[in-house]
Amino acid sequence: MTVVRDRHEDHGASFSEIAGRALPEDYGRPARTHRAVRNGVGVTEHAFDVLVVEGEDRHDFVDDTVTNRVPTGDGEGAYALLLDPQGRIRVDCYAFATGDSLLLFLPAGEGERIAEEWRERTFVQDVDITYATDEFGVFGVHGPKATEKIASTLGGDSPPEDALTFVRGEMEEGVTVVRDDNLAGEEGYVVVCGADDADPVFETLLIRGLNAVPFGQRTWSTLTLEAGTPLFETELADRVPNVLGLDNAVDYEKGCFVGQEVVSKVRNRGQPSGRLVGIELAENASLPGAGAAVSRDGDSVGEVTRAAVSPMREQGVALAVVDYDVEVGDVTVETADGDVDGELAALPFVAGGERSARLPEY
């Protein structure tokens, strides 16, 4: 459950469930809220599971498990994947180095399972893994004025400048502020605090300094869709990283992670089997659901992963995984109301102030 439910309710939130936890879905007028974030700054509560990894061998253990190099310097972070033996994505994560631990953020609902598996693999290594989700509040600050917002509320240090680095400071209570990787296509920060301190931190982010609008999961989905950002639940899970153009999450030279041999072989074949693309839907067209077929000239060429009406474009747009060699042009998309016309489009749909680090590259 959200760590500040009463505060969300005070602002008129409705809720949806993510991995058994209630989190804000929206606060009414989601399209208007979306535009407010794009034009200014918004605050949301992110749905992460949190693992704390301690012990002298913590770095080597995690580094041997995930696809990217895990940082060792205090205040540094990295984005990485955990793969299955077939080279498909089991889960994605952010790993941050603190003075005496690694702090890992995983999609909600995945942390306990990963922690249990890792504990069974530590053997004689000095590694201690704690599932610590309930100990933290995690908030996102996103929009072209996000840096101004953080600067106006953070005491003790300046906002971090480099992606996936963090500083420690005060927002009524102690916080850690991470410069994120621009998943919404705008400036972005993640603010981490103790669960007991979440209430005053959330209110500080909303009303102190530059005002911010609260937003929920629905707006986060449309922001990241416009930015061309694949998310774990809709695009990443059970797919090969190459298909999603996720080279930012994989160091192909480091070795020693599950699925490395398969992923390296796929990469070295010259091109992946598919690629992530955008689809612009015809005016007033019905929206397709996840898994809806994408066709050209009567032949299936892929499937939709996520679709929504873009508040900035004022039309339906979708992400889809299609055959790699399908060129830009007209397609037909399956919906519950029948097939509709669409056109393959370059990503992002909306060019914000920043470029998402997950924007596909092939």
Contacts in CASP RR format, 6 or more apart in sequence:
PFRMAT RR
TARGET T0000
AUTHOR 0000-0000-0000
METHOD contacts of the structure
MODEL  1
MTVVRDRHEDHGASFSEIAGRALPEDYGRPARTHRAVRNGVGVTEHAFDV
LVVEGEDRHDFVDDTVTNRVPTGDGEGAYALLLDPQGRIRVDCYAFATGD
SLLLFLPAGEGERIAEEWRERTFVQDVDITYATDEFGVFGVHGPKATEKI
ASTLGGDSPPEDALTFVRGEMEEGVTVVRDDNLAGEEGYVVVCGADDADP
VFETLLIRGLNAVPFGQRTWSTLTLEAGTPLFETELADRVPNVLGLDNAV
DYEKGCFVGQEVVSKVRNRGQPSGRLVGIELAENASLPGAGAAVSRDGDS
VGEVTRAAVSPMREQGVALAVVDYDVEVGDVTVETADGDVDGELAALPFV
AGGERSARLPEY
1 21 0 8 1.000
1 22 0 8 1.000
2 8 0 8 1.000
2 15 0 8 1.000
2 21 0 8 1.000
2 22 0 8 1.000
2 23 0 8 1.000
2 24 0 8 1.000
2 45 0 8 1.000
3 45 0 8 1.000
3 136 0 8 1.000
3 137 0 8 1.000
3 195 0 8 1.000
3 198 0 8 1.000
3 199 0 8 1.000
4 45 0 8 1.000
4 198 0 8 1.000
4 199 0 8 1.000
4 202 0 8 1.000
5 15 0 8 1.000
5 22 0 8 1.000
6 199 0 8 1.000
7 199 0 8 1.000
7 202 0 8 1.000
7 203 0 8 1.000
8 15 0 8 1.000
8 24 0 8 1.000
8 45 0 8 1.000
8 214 0 8 1.000
11 27 0 8 1.000
11 206 0 8 1.000
11 214 0 8 1.000
12 27 0 8 1.000
12 28 0 8 1.000
13 24 0 8 1.000
13 25 0 8 1.000
13 26 0 8 1.000
13 27 0 8 1.000
13 214 0 8 1.000
13 216 0 8 1.000
14 24 0 8 1.000
14 25 0 8 1.000
14 26 0 8 1.000
14 27 0 8 1.000
14 28 0 8 1.000
15 22 0 8 1.000
15 23 0 8 1.000
15 24 0 8 1.000
15 25 0 8 1.000
16 22 0 8 1.000
16 23 0 8 1.000
16 24 0 8 1.000
16 25 0 8 1.000
16 217 0 8 1.000
17 23 0 8 1.000
18 47 0 8 1.000
18 108 0 8 1.000
18 217 0 8 1.000
19 47 0 8 1.000
19 49 0 8 1.000
19 107 0 8 1.000
19 108 0 8 1.000
19 109 0 8 1.000
19 110 0 8 1.000
20 108 0 8 1.000
20 109 0 8 1.000
21 47 0 8 1.000
21 108 0 8 1.000
23 45 0 8 1.000
23 47 0 8 1.000
23 216 0 8 1.000
23 217 0 8 1.000
24 44 0 8 1.000
24 45 0 8 1.000
24 214 0 8 1.000
24 215 0 8 1.000
24 216 0 8 1.000
24 217 0 8 1.000
25 216 0 8 1.000
25 217 0 8 1.000
25 218 0 8 1.000
26 33 0 8 1.000
26 215 0 8 1.000
26 216 0 8 1.000
26 217 0 8 1.000
26 218 0 8 1.000
26 219 0 8 1.000
27 33 0 8 1.000
27 214 0 8 1.000
27 215 0 8 1.000
27 216 0 8 1.000
30 215 0 8 1.000
30 218 0 8 1.000
30 219 0 8 1.000
30 222 0 8 1.000
30 311 0 8 1.000
31 309 0 8 1.000
31 311 0 8 1.000
32 311 0 8 1.000
33 213 0 8 1.000
33 214 0 8 1.000
33 215 0 8 1.000
33 216 0 8 1.000
33 219 0 8 1.000
34 215 0 8 1.000
34 219 0 8 1.000
34 222 0 8 1.000
34 223 0 8 1.000
34 311 0 8 1.000
34 312 0 8 1.000
35 311 0 8 1.000
35 312 0 8 1.000
36 42 0 8 1.000
36 213 0 8 1.000
36 215 0 8 1.000
37 142 0 8 1.000
37 143 0 8 1.000
37 184 0 8 1.000
37 186 0 8 1.000
37 213 0 8 1.000
37 215 0 8 1.000
37 219 0 8 1.000
37 223 0 8 1.000
38 143 0 8 1.000
38 144 0 8 1.000
38 186 0 8 1.000
38 223 0 8 1.000
38 311 0 8 1.000
38 312 0 8 1.000
38 350 0 8 1.000
38 352 0 8 1.000
39 144 0 8 1.000
40 143 0 8 1.000
40 144 0 8 1.000
40 145 0 8 1.000
41 141 0 8 1.000
41 142 0 8 1.000
41 143 0 8 1.000
41 144 0 8 1.000
41 145 0 8 1.000
41 146 0 8 1.000
41 148 0 8 1.000
41 149 0 8 1.000
41 210 0 8 1.000
41 212 0 8 1.000
41 213 0 8 1.000
42 141 0 8 1.000
42 142 0 8 1.000
42 143 0 8 1.000
42 146 0 8 1.000
42 149 0 8 1.000
42 212 0 8 1.000
42 213 0 8 1.000
42 214 0 8 1.000
42 215 0 8 1.000
43 139 0 8 1.000
43 140 0 8 1.000
43 141 0 8 1.000
43 202 0 8 1.000
43 205 0 8 1.000
43 206 0 8 1.000
43 212 0 8 1.000
43 213 0 8 1.000
43 214 0 8 1.000
43 215 0 8 1.000
44 139 0 8 1.000
44 140 0 8 1.000
44 142 0 8 1.000
44 214 0 8 1.000
44 215 0 8 1.000
44 216 0 8 1.000
44 217 0 8 1.000
44 219 0 8 1.000
44 220 0 8 1.000
45 137 0 8 1.000
45 138 0 8 1.000
45 139 0 8 1.000
45 140 0 8 1.000
45 202 0 8 1.000
45 216 0 8 1.000
46 138 0 8 1.000
46 139 0 8 1.000
46 140 0 8 1.000
46 190 0 8 1.000
47 107 0 8 1.000
47 108 0 8 1.000
47 217 0 8 1.000
48 105 0 8 1.000
48 106 0 8 1.000
48 107 0 8 1.000
48 108 0 8 1.000
48 133 0 8 1.000
48 138 0 8 1.000
49 105 0 8 1.000
49 106 0 8 1.000
49 107 0 8 1.000
49 108 0 8 1.000
49 109 0 8 1.000
49 110 0 8 1.000
49 111 0 8 1.000
49 112 0 8 1.000
49 131 0 8 1.000
49 133 0 8 1.000
50 103 0 8 1.000
50 104 0 8 1.000
50 105 0 8 1.000
50 106 0 8 1.000
50 131 0 8 1.000
50 132 0 8 1.000
50 133 0 8 1.000
50 135 0 8 1.000
50 136 0 8 1.000
50 138 0 8 1.000
51 103 0 8 1.000
51 104 0 8 1.000
51 106 0 8 1.000
51 111 0 8 1.000
51 114 0 8 1.000
51 115 0 8 1.000
51 129 0 8 1.000
51 130 0 8 1.000
51 131 0 8 1.000
51 132 0 8 1.000
52 101 0 8 1.000
52 102 0 8 1.000
52 103 0 8 1.000
52 104 0 8 1.000
52 129 0 8 1.000
52 130 0 8 1.000
52 132 0 8 1.000
53 61 0 8 1.000
53 62 0 8 1.000
53 101 0 8 1.000
53 102 0 8 1.000
53 103 0 8 1.000
53 104 0 8 1.000
53 118 0 8 1.000
53 127 0 8 1.000
53 128 0 8 1.000
53 129 0 8 1.000
53 130 0 8 1.000
54 100 0 8 1.000
54 101 0 8 1.000
54 102 0 8 1.000
54 127 0 8 1.000
54 128 0 8 1.000
54 130 0 8 1.000
55 100 0 8 1.000
55 101 0 8 1.000
55 126 0 8 1.000
55 127 0 8 1.000
55 128 0 8 1.000
56 126 0 8 1.000
57 125 0 8 1.000
57 126 0 8 1.000
57 127 0 8 1.000
58 101 0 8 1.000
58 102 0 8 1.000
58 126 0 8 1.000
58 127 0 8 1.000
58 128 0 8 1.000
59 70 0 8 1.000
59 72 0 8 1.000
59 97 0 8 1.000
59 102 0 8 1.000
60 125 0 8 1.000
61 118 0 8 1.000
61 122 0 8 1.000
61 125 0 8 1.000
61 127 0 8 1.000
62 70 0 8 1.000
62 95 0 8 1.000
62 102 0 8 1.000
62 104 0 8 1.000
63 69 0 8 1.000
63 70 0 8 1.000
63 254 0 8 1.000
63 256 0 8 1.000
64 256 0 8 1.000
64 257 0 8 1.000
65 82 0 8 1.000
65 118 0 8 1.000
65 257 0 8 1.000
65 258 0 8 1.000
66 80 0 8 1.000
66 81 0 8 1.000
66 82 0 8 1.000
66 93 0 8 1.000
66 95 0 8 1.000
66 257 0 8 1.000
67 80 0 8 1.000
67 81 0 8 1.000
67 82 0 8 1.000
67 83 0 8 1.000
67 241 0 8 1.000
67 249 0 8 1.000
67 250 0 8 1.000
67 251 0 8 1.000
67 254 0 8 1.000
67 257 0 8 1.000
67 260 0 8 1.000
67 263 0 8 1.000
68 78 0 8 1.000
68 79 0 8 1.000
68 80 0 8 1.000
68 81 0 8 1.000
68 249 0 8 1.000
68 250 0 8 1.000
68 251 0 8 1.000
68 254 0 8 1.000
69 78 0 8 1.000
69 251 0 8 1.000
69 254 0 8 1.000
70 78 0 8 1.000
70 80 0 8 1.000
70 95 0 8 1.000
70 97 0 8 1.000
70 102 0 8 1.000
71 77 0 8 1.000
71 78 0 8 1.000
71 95 0 8 1.000
71 96 0 8 1.000
71 97 0 8 1.000
72 97 0 8 1.000
73 97 0 8 1.000
73 99 0 8 1.000
74 97 0 8 1.000
74 98 0 8 1.000
74 99 0 8 1.000
75 96 0 8 1.000
75 97 0 8 1.000
75 98 0 8 1.000
75 165 0 8 1.000
75 166 0 8 1.000
75 167 0 8 1.000
76 96 0 8 1.000
76 97 0 8 1.000
76 164 0 8 1.000
76 165 0 8 1.000
77 94 0 8 1.000
77 95 0 8 1.000
77 96 0 8 1.000
77 97 0 8 1.000
77 164 0 8 1.000
77 165 0 8 1.000
77 166 0 8 1.000
78 94 0 8 1.000
78 95 0 8 1.000
78 164 0 8 1.000
79 92 0 8 1.000
79 93 0 8 1.000
79 94 0 8 1.000
79 164 0 8 1.000
79 181 0 8 1.000
79 248 0 8 1.000
79 249 0 8 1.000
79 357 0 8 1.000
80 92 0 8 1.000
80 93 0 8 1.000
80 94 0 8 1.000
80 95 0 8 1.000
80 249 0 8 1.000
80 250 0 8 1.000
81 89 0 8 1.000
81 90 0 8 1.000
81 91 0 8 1.000
81 92 0 8 1.000
81 93 0 8 1.000
81 236 0 8 1.000
81 241 0 8 1.000
81 246 0 8 1.000
81 249 0 8 1.000
81 250 0 8 1.000
82 89 0 8 1.000
82 90 0 8 1.000
82 91 0 8 1.000
82 92 0 8 1.000
82 93 0 8 1.000
82 114 0 8 1.000
82 258 0 8 1.000
83 89 0 8 1.000
83 90 0 8 1.000
83 241 0 8 1.000
83 257 0 8 1.000
83 258 0 8 1.000
83 259 0 8 1.000
83 260 0 8 1.000
83 262 0 8 1.000
83 263 0 8 1.000
84 90 0 8 1.000
84 258 0 8 1.000
84 259 0 8 1.000
85 258 0 8 1.000
85 259 0 8 1.000
85 262 0 8 1.000
86 259 0 8 1.000
86 262 0 8 1.000
87 240 0 8 1.000
87 241 0 8 1.000
87 258 0 8 1.000
87 259 0 8 1.000
87 262 0 8 1.000
87 263 0 8 1.000
87 266 0 8 1.000
88 238 0 8 1.000
88 239 0 8 1.000
88 240 0 8 1.000
89 232 0 8 1.000
89 236 0 8 1.000
89 237 0 8 1.000
89 238 0 8 1.000
89 239 0 8 1.000
89 240 0 8 1.000
89 241 0 8 1.000
90 237 0 8 1.000
91 106 0 8 1.000
91 107 0 8 1.000
91 110 0 8 1.000
91 111 0 8 1.000
91 114 0 8 1.000
91 232 0 8 1.000
91 237 0 8 1.000
92 106 0 8 1.000
92 107 0 8 1.000
92 232 0 8 1.000
92 236 0 8 1.000
92 249 0 8 1.000
93 104 0 8 1.000
93 105 0 8 1.000
93 106 0 8 1.000
94 104 0 8 1.000
94 105 0 8 1.000
94 164 0 8 1.000
95 102 0 8 1.000
95 103 0 8 1.000
95 104 0 8 1.000
96 102 0 8 1.000
96 103 0 8 1.000
96 104 0 8 1.000
96 105 0 8 1.000
96 164 0 8 1.000
96 166 0 8 1.000
96 178 0 8 1.000
105 138 0 8 1.000
106 114 0 8 1.000
107 232 0 8 1.000
107 233 0 8 1.000
111 131 0 8 1.000
111 133 0 8 1.000
112 131 0 8 1.000
115 129 0 8 1.000
115 130 0 8 1.000
115 131 0 8 1.000
118 127 0 8 1.000
118 129 0 8 1.000
119 129 0 8 1.000
122 129 0 8 1.000
134 195 0 8 1.000
135 194 0 8 1.000
135 195 0 8 1.000
136 192 0 8 1.000
136 193 0 8 1.000
136 194 0 8 1.000
136 195 0 8 1.000
137 192 0 8 1.000
137 193 0 8 1.000
137 194 0 8 1.000
137 195 0 8 1.000
137 198 0 8 1.000
137 201 0 8 1.000
138 190 0 8 1.000
138 191 0 8 1.000
138 192 0 8 1.000
139 190 0 8 1.000
139 191 0 8 1.000
139 192 0 8 1.000
139 193 0 8 1.000
139 198 0 8 1.000
139 201 0 8 1.000
139 202 0 8 1.000
139 205 0 8 1.000
140 180 0 8 1.000
140 188 0 8 1.000
140 189 0 8 1.000
140 190 0 8 1.000
140 191 0 8 1.000
141 149 0 8 1.000
141 150 0 8 1.000
141 188 0 8 1.000
141 189 0 8 1.000
141 190 0 8 1.000
141 191 0 8 1.000
141 205 0 8 1.000
141 212 0 8 1.000
142 180 0 8 1.000
142 184 0 8 1.000
142 186 0 8 1.000
142 187 0 8 1.000
142 188 0 8 1.000
142 189 0 8 1.000
142 223 0 8 1.000
143 184 0 8 1.000
143 186 0 8 1.000
143 187 0 8 1.000
143 188 0 8 1.000
144 186 0 8 1.000
144 187 0 8 1.000
144 352 0 8 1.000
144 353 0 8 1.000
145 187 0 8 1.000
145 210 0 8 1.000
146 186 0 8 1.000
146 187 0 8 1.000
146 188 0 8 1.000
146 189 0 8 1.000
147 159 0 8 1.000
147 187 0 8 1.000
147 188 0 8 1.000
147 189 0 8 1.000
148 210 0 8 1.000
149 205 0 8 1.000
149 209 0 8 1.000
149 210 0 8 1.000
149 212 0 8 1.000
150 159 0 8 1.000
150 177 0 8 1.000
150 189 0 8 1.000
150 191 0 8 1.000
151 158 0 8 1.000
151 159 0 8 1.000
152 208 0 8 1.000
152 209 0 8 1.000
152 210 0 8 1.000
153 171 0 8 1.000
153 204 0 8 1.000
153 205 0 8 1.000
153 208 0 8 1.000
153 209 0 8 1.000
154 167 0 8 1.000
154 169 0 8 1.000
154 170 0 8 1.000
154 171 0 8 1.000
154 175 0 8 1.000
154 177 0 8 1.000
155 169 0 8 1.000
155 170 0 8 1.000
155 171 0 8 1.000
156 169 0 8 1.000
156 170 0 8 1.000
157 167 0 8 1.000
157 168 0 8 1.000
157 169 0 8 1.000
157 177 0 8 1.000
158 167 0 8 1.000
159 167 0 8 1.000
159 177 0 8 1.000
159 179 0 8 1.000
159 189 0 8 1.000
160 166 0 8 1.000
160 167 0 8 1.000
160 177 0 8 1.000
160 178 0 8 1.000
160 179 0 8 1.000
160 189 0 8 1.000
161 179 0 8 1.000
162 179 0 8 1.000
163 179 0 8 1.000
163 180 0 8 1.000
163 181 0 8 1.000
163 182 0 8 1.000
163 357 0 8 1.000
164 178 0 8 1.000
164 179 0 8 1.000
164 180 0 8 1.000
164 181 0 8 1.000
165 178 0 8 1.000
165 179 0 8 1.000
166 176 0 8 1.000
166 177 0 8 1.000
166 178 0 8 1.000
166 179 0 8 1.000
167 176 0 8 1.000
167 177 0 8 1.000
168 174 0 8 1.000
168 175 0 8 1.000
168 176 0 8 1.000
168 177 0 8 1.000
169 175 0 8 1.000
169 176 0 8 1.000
169 177 0 8 1.000
171 191 0 8 1.000
171 193 0 8 1.000
171 200 0 8 1.000
171 201 0 8 1.000
171 204 0 8 1.000
171 205 0 8 1.000
171 208 0 8 1.000
172 197 0 8 1.000
172 200 0 8 1.000
172 201 0 8 1.000
172 204 0 8 1.000
173 193 0 8 1.000
173 194 0 8 1.000
173 197 0 8 1.000
173 200 0 8 1.000
173 201 0 8 1.000
174 193 0 8 1.000
174 194 0 8 1.000
174 197 0 8 1.000
174 201 0 8 1.000
175 191 0 8 1.000
175 192 0 8 1.000
175 193 0 8 1.000
175 197 0 8 1.000
175 201 0 8 1.000
176 191 0 8 1.000
176 192 0 8 1.000
176 193 0 8 1.000
177 189 0 8 1.000
177 190 0 8 1.000
177 191 0 8 1.000
177 192 0 8 1.000
178 189 0 8 1.000
178 190 0 8 1.000
178 191 0 8 1.000
178 192 0 8 1.000
179 188 0 8 1.000
179 189 0 8 1.000
180 188 0 8 1.000
180 189 0 8 1.000
180 190 0 8 1.000
181 248 0 8 1.000
181 356 0 8 1.000
181 357 0 8 1.000
181 358 0 8 1.000
182 188 0 8 1.000
182 227 0 8 1.000
182 354 0 8 1.000
182 355 0 8 1.000
182 356 0 8 1.000
182 357 0 8 1.000
183 223 0 8 1.000
183 224 0 8 1.000
183 227 0 8 1.000
183 229 0 8 1.000
183 356 0 8 1.000
183 357 0 8 1.000
183 358 0 8 1.000
184 220 0 8 1.000
184 223 0 8 1.000
184 224 0 8 1.000
184 227 0 8 1.000
184 229 0 8 1.000
184 356 0 8 1.000
185 223 0 8 1.000
185 226 0 8 1.000
185 227 0 8 1.000
185 229 0 8 1.000
185 348 0 8 1.000
185 350 0 8 1.000
185 352 0 8 1.000
185 353 0 8 1.000
185 354 0 8 1.000
185 355 0 8 1.000
185 356 0 8 1.000
186 223 0 8 1.000
186 227 0 8 1.000
186 352 0 8 1.000
186 353 0 8 1.000
186 354 0 8 1.000
187 353 0 8 1.000
187 354 0 8 1.000
188 354 0 8 1.000
191 201 0 8 1.000
191 205 0 8 1.000
193 201 0 8 1.000
205 212 0 8 1.000
206 212 0 8 1.000
206 214 0 8 1.000
221 231 0 8 1.000
221 306 0 8 1.000
221 308 0 8 1.000
222 308 0 8 1.000
222 309 0 8 1.000
222 310 0 8 1.000
222 311 0 8 1.000
224 231 0 8 1.000
224 356 0 8 1.000
225 306 0 8 1.000
225 307 0 8 1.000
225 308 0 8 1.000
225 310 0 8 1.000
225 317 0 8 1.000
225 319 0 8 1.000
225 349 0 8 1.000
226 310 0 8 1.000
226 312 0 8 1.000
226 313 0 8 1.000
226 317 0 8 1.000
226 348 0 8 1.000
226 349 0 8 1.000
226 350 0 8 1.000
227 348 0 8 1.000
227 349 0 8 1.000
227 350 0 8 1.000
227 352 0 8 1.000
227 356 0 8 1.000
227 359 0 8 1.000
228 278 0 8 1.000
228 319 0 8 1.000
228 347 0 8 1.000
228 348 0 8 1.000
228 349 0 8 1.000
228 356 0 8 1.000
228 358 0 8 1.000
228 359 0 8 1.000
228 360 0 8 1.000
229 356 0 8 1.000
229 358 0 8 1.000
229 359 0 8 1.000
230 236 0 8 1.000
230 244 0 8 1.000
230 246 0 8 1.000
230 276 0 8 1.000
230 305 0 8 1.000
230 319 0 8 1.000
230 358 0 8 1.000
230 360 0 8 1.000
231 306 0 8 1.000
234 290 0 8 1.000
234 305 0 8 1.000
234 306 0 8 1.000
234 319 0 8 1.000
235 244 0 8 1.000
235 276 0 8 1.000
235 305 0 8 1.000
235 306 0 8 1.000
235 319 0 8 1.000
235 321 0 8 1.000
236 244 0 8 1.000
236 246 0 8 1.000
239 321 0 8 1.000
240 262 0 8 1.000
240 263 0 8 1.000
240 266 0 8 1.000
240 272 0 8 1.000
240 273 0 8 1.000
241 247 0 8 1.000
241 249 0 8 1.000
241 250 0 8 1.000
241 263 0 8 1.000
242 263 0 8 1.000
242 266 0 8 1.000
242 267 0 8 1.000
242 272 0 8 1.000
243 272 0 8 1.000
243 273 0 8 1.000
243 274 0 8 1.000
243 275 0 8 1.000
243 276 0 8 1.000
243 321 0 8 1.000
244 276 0 8 1.000
244 321 0 8 1.000
244 358 0 8 1.000
244 360 0 8 1.000
245 272 0 8 1.000
245 275 0 8 1.000
245 276 0 8 1.000
245 360 0 8 1.000
245 361 0 8 1.000
245 362 0 8 1.000
246 358 0 8 1.000
246 360 0 8 1.000
247 361 0 8 1.000
248 357 0 8 1.000
248 358 0 8 1.000
248 361 0 8 1.000
249 358 0 8 1.000
250 263 0 8 1.000
252 263 0 8 1.000
252 264 0 8 1.000
252 267 0 8 1.000
266 272 0 8 1.000
271 324 0 8 1.000
271 362 0 8 1.000
272 324 0 8 1.000
272 362 0 8 1.000
273 323 0 8 1.000
273 324 0 8 1.000
274 321 0 8 1.000
274 322 0 8 1.000
274 323 0 8 1.000
274 324 0 8 1.000
275 321 0 8 1.000
275 322 0 8 1.000
275 324 0 8 1.000
275 360 0 8 1.000
275 362 0 8 1.000
276 305 0 8 1.000
276 319 0 8 1.000
276 320 0 8 1.000
276 321 0 8 1.000
276 347 0 8 1.000
276 360 0 8 1.000
277 319 0 8 1.000
277 320 0 8 1.000
277 321 0 8 1.000
277 322 0 8 1.000
277 326 0 8 1.000
277 344 0 8 1.000
277 345 0 8 1.000
277 347 0 8 1.000
278 317 0 8 1.000
278 318 0 8 1.000
278 319 0 8 1.000
278 320 0 8 1.000
278 344 0 8 1.000
278 345 0 8 1.000
278 346 0 8 1.000
278 347 0 8 1.000
278 349 0 8 1.000
279 294 0 8 1.000
279 304 0 8 1.000
279 307 0 8 1.000
279 317 0 8 1.000
279 318 0 8 1.000
279 319 0 8 1.000
279 320 0 8 1.000
279 331 0 8 1.000
279 333 0 8 1.000
279 342 0 8 1.000
279 343 0 8 1.000
279 344 0 8 1.000
279 345 0 8 1.000
280 313 0 8 1.000
280 315 0 8 1.000
280 316 0 8 1.000
280 317 0 8 1.000
280 342 0 8 1.000
280 343 0 8 1.000
280 345 0 8 1.000
280 349 0 8 1.000
281 287 0 8 1.000
281 288 0 8 1.000
281 307 0 8 1.000
281 315 0 8 1.000
281 316 0 8 1.000
281 317 0 8 1.000
281 318 0 8 1.000
281 333 0 8 1.000
281 340 0 8 1.000
281 341 0 8 1.000
281 342 0 8 1.000
282 340 0 8 1.000
282 341 0 8 1.000
282 342 0 8 1.000
283 315 0 8 1.000
285 316 0 8 1.000
285 333 0 8 1.000
285 335 0 8 1.000
285 340 0 8 1.000
285 341 0 8 1.000
285 342 0 8 1.000
286 335 0 8 1.000
286 336 0 8 1.000
286 337 0 8 1.000
286 338 0 8 1.000
286 340 0 8 1.000
287 307 0 8 1.000
287 308 0 8 1.000
287 309 0 8 1.000
287 316 0 8 1.000
287 318 0 8 1.000
287 335 0 8 1.000
288 304 0 8 1.000
288 307 0 8 1.000
288 318 0 8 1.000
288 333 0 8 1.000
288 334 0 8 1.000
288 335 0 8 1.000
288 340 0 8 1.000
289 304 0 8 1.000
289 307 0 8 1.000
289 335 0 8 1.000
289 336 0 8 1.000
290 304 0 8 1.000
290 305 0 8 1.000
290 306 0 8 1.000
291 303 0 8 1.000
291 304 0 8 1.000
291 305 0 8 1.000
292 303 0 8 1.000
292 304 0 8 1.000
292 307 0 8 1.000
292 333 0 8 1.000
292 334 0 8 1.000
292 335 0 8 1.000
293 300 0 8 1.000
293 302 0 8 1.000
293 303 0 8 1.000
293 304 0 8 1.000
293 333 0 8 1.000
293 334 0 8 1.000
294 300 0 8 1.000
294 301 0 8 1.000
294 302 0 8 1.000
294 303 0 8 1.000
294 304 0 8 1.000
294 320 0 8 1.000
294 322 0 8 1.000
294 331 0 8 1.000
294 332 0 8 1.000
294 333 0 8 1.000
294 334 0 8 1.000
295 301 0 8 1.000
295 331 0 8 1.000
295 332 0 8 1.000
295 333 0 8 1.000
295 334 0 8 1.000
295 339 0 8 1.000
296 326 0 8 1.000
296 329 0 8 1.000
296 330 0 8 1.000
296 331 0 8 1.000
296 332 0 8 1.000
298 332 0 8 1.000
301 322 0 8 1.000
301 323 0 8 1.000
301 326 0 8 1.000
301 331 0 8 1.000
302 320 0 8 1.000
302 321 0 8 1.000
302 322 0 8 1.000
302 323 0 8 1.000
302 326 0 8 1.000
303 320 0 8 1.000
303 321 0 8 1.000
304 318 0 8 1.000
304 319 0 8 1.000
304 320 0 8 1.000
304 333 0 8 1.000
305 318 0 8 1.000
305 319 0 8 1.000
305 320 0 8 1.000
305 321 0 8 1.000
306 318 0 8 1.000
306 319 0 8 1.000
307 316 0 8 1.000
307 317 0 8 1.000
307 318 0 8 1.000
307 319 0 8 1.000
308 316 0 8 1.000
308 317 0 8 1.000
308 318 0 8 1.000
309 315 0 8 1.000
309 316 0 8 1.000
309 317 0 8 1.000
310 316 0 8 1.000
310 317 0 8 1.000
310 349 0 8 1.000
310 350 0 8 1.000
312 349 0 8 1.000
312 350 0 8 1.000
313 349 0 8 1.000
313 350 0 8 1.000
317 345 0 8 1.000
317 349 0 8 1.000
318 333 0 8 1.000
319 347 0 8 1.000
322 344 0 8 1.000
324 362 0 8 1.000
326 344 0 8 1.000
327 344 0 8 1.000
328 343 0 8 1.000
328 344 0 8 1.000
328 345 0 8 1.000
328 346 0 8 1.000
329 343 0 8 1.000
329 344 0 8 1.000
330 341 0 8 1.000
330 342 0 8 1.000
330 343 0 8 1.000
331 341 0 8 1.000
331 342 0 8 1.000
331 343 0 8 1.000
331 344 0 8 1.000
332 339 0 8 1.000
332 340 0 8 1.000
332 341 0 8 1.000
332 342 0 8 1.000
333 339 0 8 1.000
333 340 0 8 1.000
333 341 0 8 1.000
333 342 0 8 1.000
347 359 0 8 1.000
347 360 0 8 1.000
348 355 0 8 1.000
348 356 0 8 1.000
348 359 0 8 1.000
END
